Amino acid sequence: MDHGKALSLHWVEGRPSLAGGIKSNRLIAEAMARRGHRVTIFHLPARKQWPSLAQPLKLWRRAYREVTRQSAGARHHLEQAAVPVRVFPGRVVDADFVPDADVVFASWWAVWREVAGWPASKGLKVHYARHHELHGGPEDEVHAAYRLPGPKVVISSWLGRVMQEYGHAEILRVPNGVNWAQFDSSPRGRQDRPTVGMLMRDAVFKDTPVGLEAMRLVRERIPEVRLIGFGQQAFPGKWAAPEGLEYHERPAQDLIPKLYQSCDCWVVPSRSEGFGMPGLEAAAGHCPIVSTRCGGPEDYVRDGVNGYLVDVGDANAMADRIVAILRRSEEDWRRMSAASYEIAREFDWDRSAEKLEAALYRWLEVRDDEALAQAAAGPSPLTGASGDA
């Protein structure tokens, strides 16, 4: 394998959205394109089918969501891609629609399950694991997908350990990066009014209610605190909103860095995170972090240095640590703020792409050597032919 050869690389997605996994796949794909590789992203149609007239309530809700999305100018992350994007004509991840390539990547377990069985001509199949998605389908099917053979790329140390538990040995950690053109920031002081921020999403693993409870407890101790949240959806009525919460539904991408930089502390209350992009982006905005020990954020939140780690589900401990950050002296807060930024500088998409590229050349070389060895061995005594049975 010529290690200077431009590779043909395909990323295969399910239905796109504003989720961090979709954004992250786009950004690493673009970084590989900057290294001279031929990159294409494939995804299923962006919208589910409309409910039928026999389901008037579902139909009304769908129409309301579509109007809300259009009025907010909402777009999924792949619409901003700087590499070619192709949409599957149907709702099946169809191998026949995808040209042959050197490597094809899949992340979501259900997509990986399909891609792992594609013909050899489609290229080396790589599972680019971005989360342990037990929340995404029947557990037996999810576990079976994670056990499928093939190289594993993971984005956090925690995910690497998870893949080892599935029996995989070929695991490469390629951490997410920061889009520095969007999220870079200058040193700053605290806000005149103490401010805490958090991503809010109606997914069980995000555990937003625990974060909201922590915010409520902080407000009891620091009544003047300002609370900021943003998310992909309208604020659900089932959540108990702390008094004075300023919530941004589907904020414009150029507003998000300003939200991070307007906070004195960013909170990640999740039960599990493959990485937790908002936390790292907030760190790039010179913001200290309080996160649960939920996986991915443990790679960039260093306890007592640029924030604190607390146990999953512990709103009281979360509130205590938030208050500790807000009550630091200006000098101590600036020190923690600077540490957040310096740690965030360790995460860069181009460096991650360089690491991924080196692994791909190595894996392809091993594959080619094994194919040559198999061909040299001649026909199999069992099948009467060389190659795959």
PAFI-267744 format. One line per 3 residues: number of its first residue (from 1); for each residue x, y, z of C-alpha. Coordinates in nm, 4 decimals, m for minus. Layout:
BEGIN
NUM	X/Y/Z; ... $
# end
This chain:
BEGIN
1	0.0000/0.0000/0.0000; 0.1380/0.3393/m0.1071; 0.1093/0.5513/0.2063 $
4	0.0829/0.8637/m0.0067; m0.2055/0.7308/m0.2134; m0.5296/0.9272/m0.2138 $
7	m0.8017/0.6994/m0.0809; m1.1673/0.6776/m0.1775; m1.3615/0.7070/0.1495 $
10	m1.7358/0.6790/0.2098; m1.9241/0.7733/0.5266; m2.2688/0.6135/0.5502 $
13	m2.5315/0.7702/0.7748; m2.8869/0.7005/0.8754; m3.1390/0.9837/0.8852 $
16	m2.9447/1.3111/0.9386; m3.0175/1.5614/1.2130; m2.8529/1.8249/1.4305 $
19	m2.7125/1.5506/1.6561; m2.3471/1.5674/1.7514; m2.2651/1.2323/1.5905 $
22	m2.3788/1.3547/1.2485; m2.1830/1.6769/1.2898; m1.8702/1.4915/1.4037 $
25	m1.8756/1.2494/1.1114; m1.9064/1.5437/0.8753; m1.6115/1.7240/1.0339 $
28	m1.3740/1.4247/1.0273; m1.4811/1.3533/0.6675; m1.3978/1.7118/0.5725 $
31	m1.0626/1.6867/0.7510; m0.9797/1.3732/0.5509; m1.0734/1.5571/0.2316 $
34	m0.8294/1.8339/0.3284; m0.5604/1.5661/0.3349; m0.6328/1.4934/m0.0313 $
37	m0.8653/1.1935/m0.0044; m1.1807/1.1514/m0.2129; m1.4645/1.1649/0.0360 $
40	m1.8403/1.1214/m0.0046; m2.1131/1.1106/0.2596; m2.4268/0.9037/0.1996 $
43	m2.7402/0.9327/0.4106; m3.1024/0.8261/0.4233; m3.3713/1.0855/0.3424 $
46	m3.3830/1.3521/0.6102; m3.7504/1.3268/0.6985; m3.9676/1.0383/0.8051 $
49	m4.2783/0.9675/0.6009; m4.5807/1.1789/0.6895; m4.8564/1.0147/0.8978 $
52	m5.1703/0.9215/0.7075; m5.5020/1.1116/0.7184; m5.6244/0.8347/0.9461 $
55	m5.3864/0.9688/1.2144; m5.4998/1.3342/1.2429; m5.3227/1.4114/1.5728 $
58	m4.9873/1.2766/1.4497; m5.0390/1.4580/1.1203; m5.1062/1.7883/1.2991 $
61	m4.7986/1.7462/1.5192; m4.5813/1.6696/1.2171; m4.7114/1.9752/1.0326 $
64	m4.6436/2.1911/1.3389; m4.2843/2.0612/1.3642; m4.2211/2.1253/0.9957 $
67	m4.3485/2.4846/1.0189; m4.1376/2.5413/1.3319; m3.8264/2.4057/1.1627 $
70	m3.8765/2.6218/0.8563; m3.9423/2.9364/1.0571; m3.6269/2.8736/1.2577 $
73	m3.4238/2.8117/0.9431; m3.3216/2.4747/1.0920; m3.0971/2.2484/0.8881 $
76	m2.9315/1.9177/0.9579; m2.5533/1.9178/0.9754; m2.4924/1.7433/0.6441 $
79	m2.6484/2.0301/0.4516; m2.3413/2.2331/0.5486; m2.0908/1.9738/0.4283 $
82	m1.7860/2.0789/0.2282; m1.7654/1.7313/0.0689; m2.0083/1.5635/m0.1738 $
85	m2.3271/1.4344/m0.0129; m2.5628/1.1827/m0.1734; m2.9058/1.0786/m0.0488 $
88	m3.0223/0.7186/m0.0758; m3.3286/0.7063/m0.3040; m3.5248/0.4994/m0.0528 $
91	m3.5214/0.4243/0.3166; m3.2697/0.1416/0.2875; m2.8916/0.1677/0.3247 $
94	m2.8434/0.0173/m0.0206; m2.4973/m0.1093/m0.1177; m2.5872/m0.0913/m0.4880 $
97	m2.6280/0.2870/m0.4596; m2.2749/0.3322/m0.3222; m1.9764/0.3085/m0.5615 $
100	m1.6801/0.0861/m0.4816; m1.4226/0.2486/m0.2541; m1.1150/0.1828/m0.0424 $
103	m1.2920/0.2284/0.2914; m1.6529/0.2656/0.4043; m1.7376/0.3919/0.7549 $
106	m2.0565/0.3481/0.9563; m2.1339/0.4740/1.3064; m2.4902/0.4109/1.4196 $
109	m2.5248/0.0437/1.5158; m2.8164/m0.0199/1.2767; m2.6235/0.1247/0.9815 $
112	m2.3069/m0.0632/1.0812; m2.5055/m0.3878/1.0895; m2.5947/m0.3344/0.7223 $
115	m2.2607/m0.1973/0.6023; m2.0602/m0.4754/0.7714; m2.2214/m0.7233/0.5312 $
118	m2.1593/m0.5272/0.2118; m1.9506/m0.6888/m0.0672; m1.5720/m0.6707/m0.0448 $
121	m1.5685/m0.4402/m0.3489; m1.7198/m0.1626/m0.1356; m1.3927/m0.1432/0.0550 $
124	m1.2662/m0.2115/0.4035; m1.5601/m0.1789/0.6421; m1.4814/0.0233/0.9551 $
127	m1.7112/0.0730/1.2533; m1.6652/0.4367/1.3620; m1.8271/0.4018/1.7051 $
130	m1.9512/0.7306/1.8480; m2.1607/0.5980/2.1363; m2.2675/0.2778/2.3077 $
133	m2.6182/0.3050/2.1693; m2.8124/0.0757/2.3998; m3.0846/0.3417/2.3918 $
136	m3.1228/0.3016/2.0144; m3.2956/m0.0338/1.9717; m3.3531/m0.3847/2.1105 $
139	m3.0516/m0.4650/2.3286; m2.9889/m0.8081/2.1773; m2.9715/m0.6559/1.8286 $
142	m2.7482/m0.3713/1.9439; m2.5105/m0.6101/2.1205; m2.4973/m0.8319/1.8119 $
145	m2.4053/m0.5328/1.5954; m2.1233/m0.4305/1.8282; m1.9832/m0.7839/1.8212 $
148	m1.9509/m0.7857/1.4413; m1.5865/m0.8127/1.3295; m1.3928/m0.5321/1.1692 $
151	m1.1655/m0.2467/1.2739; m1.3132/m0.0204/1.5410; m1.2555/0.3537/1.5571 $
154	m1.3685/0.5083/1.8844; m1.3805/0.8714/1.9899; m1.3119/0.8353/2.3635 $
157	m1.1154/0.6225/2.6067; m1.4401/0.4970/2.7587; m1.5675/0.3715/2.4229 $
160	m1.2372/0.1925/2.3715; m1.2964/0.0007/2.6929; m1.6519/m0.0784/2.5845 $
163	m1.5275/m0.2236/2.2543; m1.2733/m0.4356/2.4409; m1.5606/m0.5831/2.6419 $
166	m1.7132/m0.6946/2.3109; m1.3915/m0.8839/2.2386; m1.2352/m0.6475/1.9853 $
169	m0.8588/m0.6021/1.9704; m0.8200/m0.3718/1.6667; m0.9350/m0.0462/1.8278 $
172	m0.8154/0.3017/1.7350; m0.9011/0.6101/1.9391; m0.9521/0.9125/1.7145 $
175	m1.0908/1.1864/1.9383; m1.3324/1.4466/1.8141; m1.1863/1.7888/1.7532 $
178	m1.2940/2.1476/1.7836; m1.4002/2.3442/1.4792; m1.1643/2.6255/1.5692 $
181	m1.2918/2.8516/1.2930; m1.6258/2.8537/1.4786; m1.5438/2.8096/1.8477 $
184	m1.2062/2.9753/1.9123; m1.2138/3.2414/2.1833; m0.9999/3.4926/2.3663 $
187	m0.9171/3.4934/2.7391; m1.1993/3.6471/2.9408; m1.3241/3.7135/3.2885 $
190	m1.6438/3.6080/3.4570; m1.9808/3.7556/3.3707; m2.1144/4.0446/3.5780 $
193	m2.4017/3.8130/3.6657; m2.3105/3.4494/3.7427; m2.4206/3.2386/3.4452 $
196	m2.4618/2.8627/3.4002; m2.5396/2.6867/3.0707; m2.6420/2.3415/2.9538 $
199	m2.7498/2.1542/2.6411; m3.1050/2.0252/2.6901; m3.2377/1.7279/2.4996 $
202	m3.5294/1.4923/2.5525; m3.3258/1.1711/2.5434; m3.2984/0.9489/2.8489 $
205	m2.9187/0.9219/2.8331; m2.8818/1.3035/2.8385; m3.0538/1.3167/3.1818 $
208	m3.1587/1.6784/3.1355; m3.3997/1.6649/3.4350; m3.1059/1.6040/3.6709 $
211	m2.9241/1.9023/3.5229; m3.2352/2.1185/3.5652; m3.2638/2.0077/3.9285 $
214	m2.9006/2.1031/3.9835; m2.9709/2.4446/3.8315; m3.2689/2.4864/4.0631 $
217	m3.0504/2.4041/4.3645; m2.7869/2.6528/4.2476; m3.0546/2.9221/4.2196 $
220	m3.1562/2.8585/4.5813; m2.8013/2.9406/4.6911; m2.7223/3.2117/4.4353 $
223	m3.0588/3.3760/4.3575; m2.9130/3.6145/4.1014; m2.7722/3.3348/3.8830 $
226	m2.8599/3.3409/3.5144; m2.9519/3.0049/3.3598; m2.9094/2.9373/2.9867 $
229	m3.0112/2.6317/2.7873; m3.0399/2.5369/2.4236; m3.1638/2.2337/2.2342 $
232	m3.3112/2.0933/1.9148; m3.6704/2.0966/2.0363; m3.9239/2.3142/2.2137 $
235	m3.8844/2.2979/2.5901; m4.0998/1.9991/2.6999; m4.3765/2.0762/2.9458 $
238	m4.2879/1.7615/3.1428; m3.9596/1.9168/3.2552; m3.9506/2.1302/3.5679 $
241	m3.7908/2.4516/3.4457; m3.5983/2.6522/3.7064; m3.7225/3.0063/3.7519 $
244	m3.5719/3.2486/3.5034; m3.4406/2.9881/3.2571; m3.3432/3.1434/2.9222 $
247	m3.3996/2.8702/2.6648; m3.2931/2.8839/2.2987; m3.4688/2.6419/2.0648 $
250	m3.2538/2.5435/1.7662; m3.0215/2.8436/1.7915; m2.8370/2.9557/1.4799 $
253	m2.4907/2.8030/1.4532; m2.3221/3.1421/1.4869; m2.5076/3.2050/1.8147 $
256	m2.3870/2.8858/1.9861; m2.0257/3.0041/2.0469; m2.1650/3.3232/2.2008 $
259	m2.3820/3.1185/2.4364; m2.0800/2.9193/2.5536; m1.8744/3.2340/2.6013 $
262	m2.1520/3.3995/2.8017; m2.1337/3.1252/3.0675; m1.9165/3.0953/3.3769 $
265	m1.9844/2.7215/3.4012; m2.1096/2.4629/3.1535; m2.2924/2.1528/3.2748 $
268	m2.2972/1.8013/3.1237; m2.5488/1.5960/3.3292; m2.5627/1.2871/3.1038 $
271	m2.5878/0.9231/3.2047; m2.3634/0.8275/2.9125; m2.1789/1.0149/2.6388 $
274	m1.9640/0.8761/2.3623; m1.7839/1.2101/2.3673; m2.0045/1.5086/2.4538 $
277	m1.9231/1.7738/2.1937; m2.0978/2.0680/2.3682; m1.8734/2.0272/2.6718 $
280	m1.5567/2.0459/2.4616; m1.6910/2.3384/2.2577; m1.7720/2.5209/2.5810 $
283	m1.4163/2.4547/2.7003; m1.2913/2.6108/2.3752; m1.5003/2.9112/2.4791 $
286	m1.2917/2.9456/2.7978; m1.5669/2.7920/3.0109; m1.5069/2.5632/3.3118 $
289	m1.7103/2.2394/3.3036; m1.9051/2.0343/3.5549; m1.9783/1.6904/3.4109 $
292	m2.0953/1.3550/3.5325; m1.8594/1.0595/3.4999; m2.0512/0.9518/3.1925 $
295	m1.7763/0.8404/2.9552; m1.6527/1.0764/2.6852; m1.6231/1.3995/2.8876 $
298	m1.3732/1.2296/3.1184; m1.1161/1.2747/2.8387; m1.1380/1.6546/2.8557 $
301	m1.2704/1.7404/3.2039; m0.9868/1.7126/3.4544; m1.1155/1.7228/3.8066 $
304	m1.0086/2.0370/3.9872; m0.8166/2.1694/3.6850; m1.0718/2.2898/3.4297 $
307	m1.3827/2.1805/3.6165; m1.5210/1.8916/3.8167; m1.6542/1.5388/3.7682 $
310	m1.9475/1.4097/3.9744; m2.1378/1.0831/3.9880; m2.4175/1.0179/3.7392 $
313	m2.7582/1.1267/3.8705; m2.6236/1.3281/4.1662; m2.7907/1.6691/4.1312 $
316	m2.6726/1.7794/4.4759; m2.3051/1.7140/4.4007; m2.3487/1.8825/4.0632 $
319	m2.4960/2.1909/4.2266; m2.2168/2.1982/4.4869; m1.9507/2.1976/4.2166 $
322	m2.1286/2.4597/4.0068; m2.1503/2.6871/4.3113; m1.7815/2.6226/4.3861 $
325	m1.6895/2.7488/4.0384; m1.9198/3.0511/4.0566; m1.7794/3.1515/4.3978 $
328	m1.4146/3.1277/4.3011; m1.2094/3.4440/4.3121; m1.1689/3.6208/3.9796 $
331	m0.8059/3.5056/3.9628; m0.8911/3.1417/4.0378; m1.1801/3.1445/3.7915 $
334	m0.9555/3.2837/3.5165; m0.7022/3.0097/3.5900; m0.9686/2.7405/3.5511 $
337	m1.1035/2.9134/3.2389; m0.7571/2.9198/3.0801; m0.7058/2.5518/3.1665 $
340	m1.0313/2.4649/2.9881; m0.9111/2.6386/2.6753; m0.5650/2.4794/2.6860 $
343	m0.7151/2.1317/2.7250; m0.9540/2.1997/2.4364; m0.6527/2.2917/2.2184 $
346	m0.5460/1.9271/2.2424; m0.8459/1.8329/2.0277; m0.8077/1.9163/1.6593 $
349	m0.9810/1.7645/1.3569; m0.6741/1.7793/1.1322; m0.4559/1.5978/1.3870 $
352	m0.7298/1.3386/1.4288; m0.7492/1.2956/1.0502; m0.3740/1.2397/1.0337 $
355	m0.4043/0.9639/1.2950; m0.6970/0.8035/1.1127; m0.5138/0.8170/0.7803 $
358	m0.2108/0.6328/0.9202; m0.4344/0.3567/1.0578; m0.6224/0.3196/0.7286 $
361	m0.3002/0.2698/0.5320; m0.1909/0.0081/0.7871; m0.5243/m0.1770/0.7846 $
364	m0.5427/m0.1765/0.4055; m0.1873/m0.3067/0.3820; m0.2691/m0.5934/0.6180 $
367	m0.5833/m0.6736/0.4192; m0.3910/m0.6780/0.0915; m0.1136/m0.8958/0.2381 $
370	m0.3706/m1.1430/0.3677; m0.5402/m1.1539/0.0264; m0.2053/m1.2235/m0.1438 $
373	m0.1234/m1.4968/0.1053; m0.4642/m1.6558/0.0533; m0.4227/m1.6446/m0.3259 $
376	m0.0748/m1.7984/m0.3008; m0.2107/m2.0817/m0.0881; m0.4251/m2.1921/m0.3805 $
379	m0.7750/m2.3418/m0.3825; m0.9279/m2.4384/m0.0527; m0.9554/m2.8157/m0.0074 $
382	m1.3076/m2.7606/0.1214; m1.4465/m2.5266/m0.1422; m1.2253/m2.6055/m0.4401 $
385	m1.1648/m2.2347/m0.4905; m0.9470/m1.9621/m0.3468; m1.0929/m1.6544/m0.1834 $
388	m1.4216/m1.6287/0.0006; m1.6343/m1.9427/0.0191 $
# end
